[in-house]
Amino acid sequence: MKTTIKYVPEFTVVGRLGQGKSEEGPQWILPLWDQANAQYGMVEDIVIKGESGAPKGMWGIMGHPDKFLGRWDNEGLYLAGCEIEADGEAPEGWTKWTVPAQTYLVADVTQTAYGEVFGEVIEQYMPKHGLHMVGAAHEHYPEPGNPQRVELYFPIAENYVFCQSCGMPLTENEHLGTEEDGDVNYDYCQYCYQNGSFTGNQTMEEMVELCLQYGGDSGMFEDKEEARKAMLGWFPTLKRWKNGN
């Protein structure tokens, strides 16, 4: 099973919405896709398209009847549809949902391996790496017209995941630190943590100055003193520095 970490900015989906028992998902979800596909012409003008003219983002967005985008329990909601511009209006009979910016753990699967991979991610991979879901999982179909390939998006953080040493946003796998056995580490970036150890023995204050130097050279900070003050307030909340290390 291959997983990647991915930051996704806020996006909007219009689709056909349904509700049903979790254990009966395929029985009530597949008809939603049939409806959405059959009546695609109703939303075609507002759907974001790729270079081929096909929908750029096809999503199965999950949620809970009592909490927007909440995890399923005995029942769940499912929105089968396509990504649109935020100001697009949903036609009658269609529902529009805006998904906030989140960081996801993404697993690329086939329909035949769907259940096995879903369970493995939730029950084994995430606990092993200290991750937990902050909402319902979503389905992304990267190949329009091919429902057999699915990307499962498991939300692990609202907005960004930050390195717990330097505060760098971790938005893709290349940013992640590594353990001694080569496994990824979701707490720290590759610049701070490699092969199971920190790459330097800086104090927190020295790390702040290092970040200011890097950020200043890249033009990230307009006001260095304000940035320093903000970091000195934030860094003590990060895992590496929380206990005064």
Secondary structure, DSSP 8 states (H G I E B T S, - for coil): --EEEEEE--EEEEEEEEEEEGGGHHHHHHHHHHHHHHTGGGTTTTB-B-TTSSBS-EEEEEEBTTBTT---SSEEEEEEEEEE-TT----TT-EEEEE--EEEEEEEEEGGGHHHHHHHIIIIIHHHTT---SS--EEEESSTT-TTEEEEEEEEEES--B-TTT--B--SGGGEEE-TTS-EEEEEETTTEETTEES----HHHHHHHHHHHHHHHT--S-HHHHHHHHHHHGGGSTTTTT--
